[in-house]
Amino acid sequence: MRAALLAPALCLIAVHPAAAQSCPKENPNGPLIESAPQTLTGRVVYHDEIRQWFGLQLDAPVCGEDKEIQLLQGGGAFEVDEGNDYEIEVFRGCRVTVHGPLGIPSTGYYSAELYQNADKIEPAKDCVLKQHLPDYSKAKPVSSIRSYRVAMRIDYQARGGHIVVTAESGGRTLTPWQAYASYWLTGGYVFYAHCADGFDLTHLAGTPEMKPWLVDNYIAMDPETAATKHVTHLRLDYACRREPKKRAPTPLISHGDRNLPLL
């Protein structure tokens, strides 16, 4: 009799922590539902992958995740971009306490199974804040460059992977490469590559299994199809050219029966 009474009590003790933990939820009738704010501890890690992102390596499991979740700020369950990482960058490598709700990614733009929308980050006392990562958003090509080539080498994974990009002209490496080329991996895992503004794409060649094609003035590729064929080391080469600006005709003034250039 005593054993029979103890068994339900033990069951209640076992399920109590899970019941008390607020976790995000699926919602078949609308947007995914974030959890109530949580307080988590761990180490901030920077992932320099095809999509650059920041994770929190967890001290303790949360909502079924026992290793790492994605950290962002100001985002939601629909999209994530570099702006959601800016304030987190300085904490990379530090142990921190993070306050904020948890969410389930609803698009392929995320890089972990769970994310935390960090309302507040408290670094440990021994944390040495880092400089922000370089911002190349305003980098422009050197004005004397009229043409150049771009090489992209991709070790592809839908989540993770690595990319190396180089740009060169006349045998000279152009830096930063972000001034001359850009890429974007969509939530549906379509890969796009671009020349710098003002340059036209004049040539492209790539791994056949990812089916590179030209759309307007940029390249689209399908790395997922290549991955289904076990081809994950991908290559893309393309050339960009800027046409010289045409000189405007010299204005003329009338001088009797003659038209003379306006000096």
Backbone as CSV, one residue per row, in Angstrom:
resi,resn,N_x,N_y,N_z,CA_x,CA_y,CA_z,C_x,C_y,C_z
1,MET,0.837,-1.200,0.000,0.000,0.000,0.000,0.878,1.258,0.000
2,ARG,1.936,1.236,0.856,2.822,2.390,0.935,3.529,2.619,-0.387
3,ALA,3.974,1.530,-1.039,4.633,1.646,-2.344,3.684,2.224,-3.368
4,ALA,2.426,1.829,-3.317,1.444,2.341,-4.277,1.230,3.831,-4.097
5,LEU,1.311,4.321,-2.854,1.136,5.746,-2.612,2.355,6.551,-3.045
6,LEU,3.545,5.935,-2.891,4.773,6.630,-3.258,4.933,6.802,-4.759
7,ALA,4.456,5.867,-5.549,4.662,5.904,-7.003,4.085,7.158,-7.635
8,PRO,2.821,7.537,-7.367,2.310,8.794,-7.957,3.106,10.004,-7.515
9,ALA,3.563,10.003,-6.247,4.337,11.155,-5.763,5.628,11.298,-6.523
10,LEU,6.310,10.169,-6.780,7.548,10.208,-7.543,7.301,10.710,-8.952
11,CYS,6.219,10.301,-9.558,5.877,10.759,-10.914,5.679,12.268,-10.935
12,LEU,5.009,12.792,-9.911,4.771,14.228,-9.864,6.079,14.992,-9.728
13,ILE,6.987,14.455,-8.910,8.283,15.103,-8.740,9.052,15.100,-10.040
14,ALA,8.963,14.026,-10.817,9.728,13.898,-12.061,9.254,14.868,-13.122
15,VAL,7.950,15.124,-13.206,7.438,15.955,-14.294,7.375,17.431,-13.895
16,HIS,7.528,17.719,-12.616,7.344,19.097,-12.180,8.283,20.093,-12.866
17,PRO,9.614,19.835,-13.015,10.479,20.822,-13.670,10.074,21.112,-15.097
18,ALA,9.711,20.083,-15.850,9.322,20.299,-17.244,8.042,21.115,-17.323
19,ALA,7.115,20.808,-16.370,5.849,21.531,-16.397,6.061,23.010,-16.091
20,ALA,7.075,23.283,-15.237,7.301,24.665,-14.840,8.050,25.461,-15.897
21,GLN,8.711,24.771,-16.814,9.524,25.458,-17.813,8.646,25.991,-18.940
22,SER,8.756,27.275,-19.217,7.979,27.881,-20.300,8.737,27.714,-21.610
23,CYS,8.126,27.051,-22.578,8.774,26.777,-23.858,7.937,27.350,-25.001
24,PRO,8.563,27.671,-26.124,7.801,28.150,-27.282,6.905,27.049,-27.830
25,LYS,5.881,27.463,-28.572,4.887,26.500,-29.042,4.608,26.669,-30.534
26,GLU,4.291,25.555,-31.172,3.752,25.591,-32.526,2.338,26.158,-32.461
27,ASN,1.917,26.815,-33.542,0.571,27.384,-33.591,-0.017,27.133,-34.972
28,PRO,-0.876,26.117,-35.119,-1.417,25.796,-36.446,-2.322,26.879,-37.021
29,ASN,-2.745,27.815,-36.176,-3.690,28.839,-36.631,-3.060,30.216,-36.810
30,GLY,-1.737,30.304,-36.682,-1.107,31.606,-36.811,0.372,31.542,-36.529
31,PRO,0.968,32.699,-36.197,2.413,32.740,-35.938,2.805,31.842,-34.773
32,LEU,4.022,31.353,-34.804,4.552,30.570,-33.699,4.560,31.423,-32.429
33,ILE,4.413,30.760,-31.282,4.266,31.465,-30.017,5.570,31.374,-29.235
34,GLU,6.168,32.541,-28.918,7.374,32.552,-28.114,7.035,32.220,-26.660
35,SER,8.046,31.764,-25.928,7.864,31.434,-24.517,7.801,32.711,-23.685
36,ALA,7.483,32.539,-22.428,7.673,33.632,-21.472,9.173,33.884,-21.345
37,PRO,9.587,35.072,-20.908,11.021,35.357,-20.758,11.726,34.316,-19.894
38,GLN,12.909,33.900,-20.347,13.719,32.921,-19.639,15.055,33.558,-19.261
39,THR,15.688,33.035,-18.247,17.036,33.456,-17.863,17.965,32.274,-18.063
40,LEU,18.918,32.419,-18.999,19.836,31.334,-19.352,21.274,31.799,-19.165
41,THR,22.143,30.847,-18.894,23.564,31.148,-18.778,24.356,30.264,-19.728
42,GLY,25.490,30.784,-20.174,26.343,30.026,-21.079,27.415,30.923,-21.668
43,ARG,27.999,30.473,-22.765,29.077,31.209,-23.422,28.633,31.620,-24.827
44,VAL,28.904,32.883,-25.194,28.563,33.390,-26.517,29.623,32.930,-27.523
45,VAL,29.155,32.352,-28.634,30.054,31.815,-29.655,29.696,32.440,-30.998
46,TYR,30.717,32.868,-31.721,30.532,33.425,-33.067,30.769,32.333,-34.096
47,HIS,29.811,32.144,-35.003,29.912,31.146,-36.060,30.137,31.852,-37.395
48,ASP,31.353,31.756,-37.908,31.699,32.379,-39.190,31.405,31.371,-40.296
49,GLU,30.129,31.245,-40.620,29.655,30.256,-41.580,29.091,30.958,-42.809
50,ILE,28.414,30.212,-43.673,27.771,30.843,-44.827,26.847,31.946,-44.333
51,ARG,26.062,31.632,-43.325,25.327,32.660,-42.586,26.066,32.878,-41.271
52,GLN,26.527,34.075,-41.045,27.211,34.368,-39.792,26.169,34.548,-38.688
53,TRP,26.421,33.902,-37.537,25.446,34.005,-36.454,26.121,33.804,-35.106
54,PHE,25.374,34.140,-34.046,25.876,34.012,-32.687,25.016,33.015,-31.919
55,GLY,25.701,32.152,-31.176,25.003,31.160,-30.384,25.331,31.301,-28.914
56,LEU,24.480,30.713,-28.082,24.731,30.601,-26.653,24.927,29.131,-26.339
57,GLN,26.169,28.744,-26.005,26.436,27.385,-25.565,25.928,27.251,-24.143
58,LEU,24.948,26.373,-23.943,24.160,26.342,-22.726,24.875,25.657,-21.561
59,ASP,24.685,26.216,-20.373,25.143,25.544,-19.159,24.202,24.414,-18.774
60,ALA,22.924,24.572,-19.107,21.922,23.571,-18.753,20.908,23.464,-19.893
61,PRO,20.332,22.279,-20.104,19.352,22.116,-21.189,18.150,23.037,-21.001
62,VAL,17.542,23.391,-22.140,16.327,24.194,-22.100,15.407,23.748,-23.233
63,CYS,14.176,23.420,-22.887,13.137,23.077,-23.869,13.614,22.027,-24.872
64,GLY,14.316,21.022,-24.379,14.761,19.932,-25.239,16.076,20.164,-25.949
65,GLU,16.652,21.358,-25.809,17.944,21.663,-26.442,19.015,21.671,-25.358
66,ASP,20.045,20.844,-25.528,21.039,20.728,-24.454,22.411,21.261,-24.834
67,LYS,22.586,21.791,-26.051,23.908,22.244,-26.468,23.961,23.743,-26.747
68,GLU,23.206,24.213,-27.725,23.364,25.598,-28.162,22.079,26.110,-28.780
69,ILE,21.786,27.390,-28.532,20.673,28.065,-29.178,21.214,29.307,-29.873
70,GLN,20.429,29.876,-30.775,20.843,31.093,-31.471,20.423,32.315,-30.673
71,LEU,21.312,33.303,-30.624,21.010,34.566,-29.970,20.746,35.646,-31.011
72,LEU,19.737,36.444,-30.793,19.486,37.608,-31.641,18.776,38.655,-30.803
73,GLN,18.693,39.852,-31.343,18.004,40.942,-30.658,17.095,41.663,-31.627
74,GLY,15.878,41.895,-31.192,14.951,42.688,-31.991,14.280,41.927,-33.104
75,GLY,14.561,40.636,-33.237,13.956,39.843,-34.305,12.727,39.118,-33.805
76,GLY,12.137,38.340,-34.676,10.997,37.527,-34.319,11.117,36.180,-34.982
77,ALA,10.017,35.499,-35.141,10.043,34.149,-35.684,9.962,34.117,-37.205
78,PHE,10.097,35.260,-37.854,9.934,35.275,-39.301,11.210,35.607,-40.053
79,GLU,12.071,36.430,-39.514,13.263,36.809,-40.265,14.400,37.120,-39.312
80,VAL,15.620,37.045,-39.828,16.792,37.374,-39.037,17.826,37.962,-39.984
81,ASP,18.484,39.026,-39.564,19.506,39.639,-40.401,20.624,40.157,-39.514
82,GLU,21.633,40.772,-40.149,22.804,41.201,-39.394,22.459,42.192,-38.291
83,GLY,21.419,42.994,-38.492,21.052,43.978,-37.492,20.665,43.360,-36.159
84,ASN,20.224,42.094,-36.196,19.841,41.419,-34.968,21.035,40.921,-34.169
85,ASP,22.232,41.044,-34.724,23.438,40.548,-34.064,24.328,41.660,-33.523
86,TYR,24.103,42.899,-33.923,25.080,43.962,-33.697,25.450,44.121,-32.233
87,GLU,24.471,44.168,-31.350,24.754,44.400,-29.932,25.312,43.154,-29.254
88,ILE,25.177,41.988,-29.883,25.668,40.742,-29.288,27.146,40.533,-29.598
89,GLU,27.633,41.126,-30.691,28.995,40.887,-31.167,30.051,41.077,-30.086
90,VAL,29.882,42.079,-29.261,30.932,42.440,-28.303,31.104,41.387,-27.209
91,PHE,30.128,40.488,-27.056,30.186,39.485,-25.991,30.783,38.159,-26.462
92,ARG,31.213,38.074,-27.708,31.695,36.775,-28.204,32.884,36.278,-27.372
93,GLY,32.795,35.006,-27.004,33.807,34.390,-26.159,33.552,34.541,-24.678
94,CYS,32.591,35.349,-24.282,32.326,35.625,-22.867,31.236,34.709,-22.314
95,ARG,31.344,34.453,-21.026,30.232,33.838,-20.315,29.237,34.942,-19.967
96,VAL,27.952,34.644,-20.160,26.917,35.659,-19.974,25.672,35.043,-19.350
97,THR,24.827,35.928,-18.834,23.465,35.583,-18.434,22.528,36.352,-19.362
98,VAL,21.619,35.641,-20.008,20.749,36.242,-21.021,19.297,36.142,-20.572
99,HIS,18.583,37.249,-20.687,17.170,37.286,-20.335,16.360,37.546,-21.613
100,GLY,15.304,36.755,-21.828,14.443,36.980,-22.978,13.689,35.731,-23.360
101,PRO,12.663,35.875,-24.204,11.846,34.732,-24.601,12.569,33.829,-25.600
102,LEU,12.147,32.574,-25.626,12.650,31.599,-26.598,11.652,31.468,-27.737
103,GLY,12.159,31.118,-28.909,11.290,30.947,-30.073,11.725,29.783,-30.935
104,ILE,10.787,29.301,-31.739,11.046,28.237,-32.710,11.186,28.889,-34.078
105,PRO,12.284,28.668,-34.787,12.432,29.264,-36.119,11.327,28.792,-37.065
106,SER,10.819,29.722,-37.858,9.783,29.366,-38.831,10.276,29.502,-40.264
107,THR,11.562,29.874,-40.438,12.140,29.970,-41.776,13.539,29.362,-41.744
108,GLY,14.103,29.158,-42.923,15.444,28.619,-43.028,16.533,29.620,-42.747
109,TYR,16.179,30.864,-42.438,17.199,31.876,-42.160,17.901,31.643,-40.830
110,TYR,17.298,30.884,-39.940,17.895,30.633,-38.643,18.908,29.498,-38.724
111,SER,19.773,29.427,-37.723,20.876,28.462,-37.758,20.861,27.480,-36.598
112,ALA,19.842,27.494,-35.758,19.718,26.548,-34.647,18.245,26.181,-34.486
113,GLU,17.993,25.141,-33.686,16.625,24.650,-33.516,15.794,25.572,-32.625
114,LEU,16.456,26.344,-31.778,15.790,27.322,-30.921,16.565,28.624,-30.967
115,TYR,15.877,29.735,-30.768,16.560,31.015,-30.624,16.066,31.699,-29.355
116,GLN,16.879,32.616,-28.857,16.466,33.469,-27.749,16.551,34.916,-28.186
117,ASN,15.445,35.624,-28.027,15.406,37.047,-28.326,15.906,37.770,-27.083
118,ALA,17.176,38.160,-27.112,17.860,38.635,-25.909,17.446,40.058,-25.562
119,ASP,16.597,40.192,-24.553,16.204,41.522,-24.077,17.318,42.165,-23.254
120,LYS,18.110,41.327,-22.556,19.181,41.835,-21.706,20.294,40.803,-21.637
121,ILE,21.536,41.259,-21.749,22.699,40.379,-21.639,23.605,40.923,-20.550
122,GLU,23.912,40.084,-19.564,24.788,40.471,-18.469,26.076,39.654,-18.550
123,PRO,27.200,40.274,-18.865,28.452,39.524,-18.964,29.004,39.160,-17.591
124,ALA,29.781,38.073,-17.548,30.474,37.704,-16.317,31.536,38.753,-15.994
125,LYS,31.970,38.785,-14.737,32.913,39.813,-14.302,34.235,39.750,-15.060
126,ASP,34.644,38.545,-15.504,35.931,38.416,-16.193,35.816,38.594,-17.702
127,CYS,34.647,39.002,-18.194,34.450,39.184,-19.636,35.214,40.414,-20.130
128,VAL,35.951,40.230,-21.204,36.615,41.350,-21.885,35.848,41.605,-23.177
129,LEU,35.156,42.724,-23.237,34.321,43.012,-24.402,35.189,43.151,-25.656
130,LYS,34.675,42.621,-26.777,35.393,42.656,-28.043,34.938,43.848,-28.883
131,GLN,35.767,44.193,-29.858,35.381,45.199,-30.837,34.274,44.631,-31.723
132,HIS,33.457,45.515,-32.286,32.469,45.060,-33.264,33.187,44.479,-34.470
133,LEU,32.557,43.526,-35.122,33.110,42.955,-36.344,33.167,44.026,-37.429
134,PRO,34.088,43.905,-38.385,34.188,44.907,-39.453,32.866,45.066,-40.206
135,ASP,32.543,46.305,-40.527,31.321,46.613,-41.286,31.730,47.040,-42.695
136,TYR,31.423,46.193,-43.673,31.799,46.475,-45.058,30.617,46.972,-45.888
137,SER,29.539,47.348,-45.223,28.327,47.699,-45.961,28.517,48.928,-46.849
138,LYS,29.491,49.788,-46.512,29.717,50.992,-47.310,30.986,50.911,-48.160
139,ALA,31.606,49.734,-48.208,32.829,49.575,-49.003,32.499,49.662,-50.490
140,LYS,33.314,50.378,-51.252,33.097,50.575,-52.681,34.339,50.141,-53.462
141,PRO,34.158,49.716,-54.709,35.325,49.359,-55.527,36.202,50.581,-55.796
142,VAL,37.483,50.320,-55.995,38.396,51.389,-56.404,37.926,51.931,-57.758
143,SER,37.898,53.253,-57.892,37.307,53.866,-59.090,38.032,53.491,-60.377
144,SER,39.314,53.142,-60.290,40.075,52.807,-61.494,39.831,51.385,-61.980
145,ILE,39.173,50.559,-61.150,38.906,49.168,-61.538,37.740,49.131,-62.514
146,ARG,37.986,48.590,-63.703,36.941,48.478,-64.720,36.395,47.062,-64.839
147,SER,37.198,46.067,-64.485,36.736,44.673,-64.562,37.480,43.853,-63.528
148,TYR,36.856,42.774,-63.088,37.480,41.883,-62.115,36.758,40.533,-62.138
149,ARG,37.384,39.565,-61.493,36.813,38.222,-61.400,36.594,37.860,-59.940
150,VAL,35.551,37.091,-59.694,35.203,36.648,-58.347,35.230,35.120,-58.314
151,ALA,35.825,34.558,-57.260,35.824,33.109,-57.036,35.195,32.832,-55.679
152,MET,34.191,31.970,-55.666,33.557,31.530,-54.424,33.732,30.027,-54.294
153,ARG,34.223,29.590,-53.144,34.377,28.168,-52.847,33.552,27.872,-51.605
154,ILE,32.615,26.964,-51.744,31.602,26.743,-50.713,31.640,25.292,-50.237
155,ASP,31.777,25.127,-48.927,31.569,23.822,-48.288,30.150,23.875,-47.753
156,TYR,29.204,23.314,-48.488,27.799,23.617,-48.253,27.144,22.731,-47.202
157,GLN,26.401,23.387,-46.313,25.401,22.785,-45.450,24.285,23.801,-45.324
158,ALA,23.038,23.326,-45.282,21.919,24.262,-45.148,22.044,25.069,-43.864
159,ARG,22.481,24.411,-42.793,22.817,25.099,-41.545,24.283,24.822,-41.269
160,GLY,25.086,25.848,-41.329,26.513,25.673,-41.143,27.238,25.954,-42.442
161,GLY,28.234,25.129,-42.731,28.988,25.310,-43.964,29.972,26.452,-43.862
162,HIS,30.710,26.640,-44.941,31.760,27.652,-44.952,31.920,28.167,-46.370
163,ILE,32.307,29.421,-46.511,32.512,30.008,-47.832,33.782,30.854,-47.814
164,VAL,34.544,30.761,-48.894,35.721,31.602,-49.100,35.503,32.384,-50.389
165,VAL,35.630,33.709,-50.326,35.402,34.575,-51.485,36.675,35.370,-51.769
166,THR,37.090,35.394,-53.014,38.210,36.240,-53.425,37.808,37.011,-54.678
167,ALA,38.350,38.214,-54.812,38.163,39.037,-56.002,39.538,39.459,-56.488
168,GLU,39.746,39.441,-57.808,41.055,39.828,-58.342,40.897,40.500,-59.697
169,SER,41.853,41.365,-59.973,41.883,42.085,-61.246,43.332,42.235,-61.678
170,GLY,43.632,41.785,-62.888,44.995,41.892,-63.401,46.012,41.164,-62.551
171,GLY,45.619,40.048,-61.956,46.524,39.290,-61.111,46.689,39.839,-59.710
172,ARG,45.936,40.884,-59.368,46.045,41.509,-58.049,44.786,41.236,-57.244
173,THR,44.960,40.780,-56.008,43.823,40.518,-55.134,43.213,41.830,-54.680
174,LEU,41.893,41.913,-54.767,41.169,43.122,-54.383,40.596,42.951,-52.979
175,THR,40.851,43.941,-52.129,40.350,43.881,-50.759,39.672,45.199,-50.379
176,PRO,38.674,45.137,-49.500,38.041,43.904,-49.057,37.177,43.324,-50.168
177,TRP,37.029,42.022,-50.177,36.258,41.433,-51.274,34.804,41.881,-51.219
178,GLN,34.334,42.276,-50.022,32.938,42.702,-49.877,32.622,43.954,-50.686
179,ALA,33.656,44.698,-51.118,33.427,45.866,-51.966,33.103,45.459,-53.396
180,TYR,33.430,44.221,-53.759,33.320,43.787,-55.150,32.294,42.680,-55.373
181,ALA,31.916,41.988,-54.326,30.990,40.864,-54.484,30.117,40.747,-53.243
182,SER,28.980,40.115,-53.414,28.101,39.835,-52.282,27.328,38.560,-52.582
183,TYR,26.826,37.936,-51.524,26.009,36.732,-51.712,24.908,36.715,-50.671
184,TRP,23.941,35.838,-50.903,22.775,35.746,-50.029,22.219,34.329,-50.135
185,LEU,22.048,33.664,-49.003,21.399,32.354,-48.948,20.010,32.559,-48.368
186,THR,18.981,32.280,-49.150,17.611,32.564,-48.729,17.118,31.536,-47.717
187,GLY,15.947,31.808,-47.149,15.327,30.858,-46.239,14.923,29.568,-46.920
188,GLY,14.799,29.598,-48.244,14.510,28.389,-49.010,15.754,27.748,-49.575
189,TYR,16.937,28.245,-49.139,18.249,27.702,-49.505,18.579,27.855,-50.981
190,VAL,18.132,28.969,-51.559,18.607,29.371,-52.888,19.752,30.354,-52.660
191,PHE,20.840,30.180,-53.392,22.040,30.980,-53.215,22.119,32.005,-54.341
192,TYR,22.284,33.295,-53.999,22.418,34.353,-54.976,23.797,35.006,-54.828
193,ALA,24.384,35.384,-55.963,25.676,36.081,-55.962,25.574,37.304,-56.861
194,HIS,26.296,38.379,-56.497,26.172,39.662,-57.173,27.533,40.275,-57.444
195,CYS,27.580,41.118,-58.459,28.701,42.045,-58.653,28.453,43.282,-57.793
196,ALA,29.435,44.155,-57.744,29.242,45.439,-57.073,28.269,46.299,-57.882
197,ASP,27.644,47.239,-57.218,26.747,48.168,-57.908,27.509,48.885,-59.017
198,GLY,26.874,49.009,-60.177,27.493,49.698,-61.301,28.273,48.788,-62.226
199,PHE,28.395,47.491,-61.861,29.104,46.517,-62.697,28.106,45.518,-63.277
200,ASP,28.379,45.079,-64.502,27.555,44.069,-65.153,28.241,42.717,-65.095
201,LEU,27.462,41.674,-64.899,27.991,40.320,-64.880,28.205,39.858,-66.326
202,THR,29.428,39.464,-66.664,29.748,39.147,-68.061,30.066,37.675,-68.296
203,HIS,30.305,36.906,-67.239,30.660,35.500,-67.416,30.403,34.762,-66.111
204,LEU,29.949,33.508,-66.198,29.802,32.699,-64.990,30.052,31.241,-65.321
205,ALA,30.591,30.517,-64.353,30.810,29.075,-64.440,30.749,28.526,-63.034
206,GLY,30.129,27.373,-62.864,29.994,26.813,-61.524,29.758,25.324,-61.547
207,THR,29.699,24.729,-60.371,29.445,23.304,-60.233,28.125,22.959,-60.914
208,PRO,28.134,22.057,-61.894,26.901,21.783,-62.654,25.746,21.310,-61.784
209,GLU,26.032,20.554,-60.732,24.961,19.992,-59.906,24.140,21.050,-59.180
210,MET,24.660,22.265,-59.039,23.861,23.306,-58.375,23.166,24.213,-59.381
211,LYS,23.280,23.900,-60.652,22.499,24.544,-61.708,22.562,26.074,-61.662
212,PRO,23.727,26.681,-61.774,23.790,28.150,-61.752,23.123,28.752,-62.983
213,TRP,22.354,29.791,-62.783,21.723,30.468,-63.916,21.713,31.968,-63.654
214,LEU,21.563,32.718,-64.731,21.599,34.172,-64.683,20.185,34.721,-64.599
215,VAL,19.952,35.581,-63.619,18.668,36.251,-63.447,18.939,37.748,-63.426
216,ASP,18.470,38.456,-64.458,18.788,39.876,-64.593,20.305,40.043,-64.544
217,ASN,20.830,40.657,-63.462,22.268,40.889,-63.408,22.891,40.215,-62.187
218,TYR,22.308,39.084,-61.779,22.890,38.322,-60.669,22.741,36.830,-60.951
219,ILE,23.428,36.036,-60.137,23.472,34.590,-60.332,22.615,33.921,-59.267
220,ALA,21.825,32.947,-59.660,21.069,32.115,-58.728,21.567,30.675,-58.848
221,MET,21.616,29.979,-57.710,22.080,28.595,-57.699,21.235,27.783,-56.720
222,ASP,21.250,26.462,-56.909,20.456,25.557,-56.088,21.377,24.567,-55.373
223,PRO,22.000,24.977,-54.259,22.917,24.071,-53.564,22.230,22.876,-52.933
224,GLU,20.934,22.988,-52.632,20.223,21.862,-52.031,20.148,20.680,-52.989
225,THR,19.884,20.961,-54.268,19.855,19.884,-55.259,21.217,19.219,-55.372
226,ALA,22.265,20.021,-55.348,23.612,19.454,-55.382,23.857,18.571,-54.165
227,ALA,23.381,19.005,-52.986,23.601,18.227,-51.769,22.886,16.886,-51.819
228,THR,21.707,16.843,-52.459,21.002,15.557,-52.572,21.770,14.569,-53.437
229,LYS,22.692,15.077,-54.247,23.554,14.222,-55.064,24.928,14.029,-54.411
230,HIS,24.998,14.390,-53.130,26.225,14.246,-52.324,27.362,15.099,-52.866
231,VAL,27.010,16.219,-53.487,28.006,17.191,-53.945,27.879,18.419,-53.056
232,THR,28.828,18.604,-52.153,28.751,19.704,-51.198,29.937,20.662,-51.301
233,HIS,30.973,20.292,-52.039,32.092,21.209,-52.280,31.814,21.916,-53.604
234,LEU,31.362,23.142,-53.522,30.802,23.854,-54.662,31.726,24.980,-55.109
235,ARG,31.664,25.255,-56.412,32.529,26.267,-57.023,31.683,27.214,-57.845
236,LEU,31.970,28.511,-57.719,31.346,29.523,-58.563,32.404,30.541,-58.953
237,ASP,32.544,30.791,-60.252,33.451,31.814,-60.774,32.647,32.729,-61.685
238,TYR,32.835,34.042,-61.524,32.147,34.961,-62.430,32.963,36.231,-62.608
239,ALA,32.633,36.946,-63.674,33.370,38.158,-64.034,32.416,39.346,-64.045
240,CYS,32.933,40.484,-63.651,32.144,41.714,-63.583,32.876,42.820,-64.354
241,ARG,32.111,43.642,-65.051,32.715,44.705,-65.845,31.885,45.969,-65.729
242,ARG,32.580,47.093,-65.644,31.919,48.397,-65.600,32.230,49.120,-66.900
243,GLU,31.207,49.483,-67.619,31.405,50.219,-68.863,31.798,51.654,-68.543
244,PRO,32.759,52.201,-69.272,33.142,53.598,-69.021,31.978,54.534,-69.308
245,LYS,31.909,55.576,-68.494,30.832,56.534,-68.686,31.018,57.273,-70.008
246,LYS,29.927,57.407,-70.731,29.982,58.148,-71.984,30.060,59.640,-71.700
247,ARG,30.957,60.296,-72.427,31.083,61.731,-72.250,29.871,62.454,-72.839
248,ALA,29.364,63.374,-72.070,28.220,64.148,-72.556,28.678,65.035,-73.701
249,PRO,27.835,65.226,-74.715,28.220,66.101,-75.827,28.489,67.519,-75.332
250,THR,29.478,68.148,-75.914,29.829,69.519,-75.521,28.729,70.478,-75.950
251,PRO,28.175,71.261,-75.014,27.125,72.219,-75.388,27.649,73.233,-76.413
252,LEU,26.789,73.627,-77.308,27.161,74.578,-78.352,26.418,75.891,-78.152
253,ILE,27.071,76.971,-78.565,26.400,78.274,-78.576,26.405,78.788,-80.016
254,SER,25.410,79.536,-80.312,25.312,80.085,-81.667,26.137,81.371,-81.763
255,HIS,26.954,81.478,-82.825,27.769,82.677,-83.052,27.679,83.020,-84.544
256,GLY,26.661,83.772,-84.792,26.411,84.080,-86.185,25.921,82.839,-86.909
257,ASP,26.608,82.468,-87.974,26.245,81.272,-88.739,26.990,80.049,-88.239
258,ARG,27.803,80.192,-87.163,28.580,79.051,-86.693,28.152,78.633,-85.292
259,ASN,28.343,77.355,-84.992,28.129,76.839,-83.648,29.487,76.539,-83.025
260,LEU,29.765,77.147,-81.902,31.060,77.001,-81.254,30.864,76.301,-79.923
261,PRO,31.854,75.499,-79.505,31.760,74.846,-78.199,31.715,75.881,-77.092
262,LEU,30.904,75.539,-76.065,30.815,76.399,-74.895,31.970,76.044,-73.956
263,LEU,32.946,76.966,-73.784,34.140,76.711,-72.981,33.923,77.172,-71.557
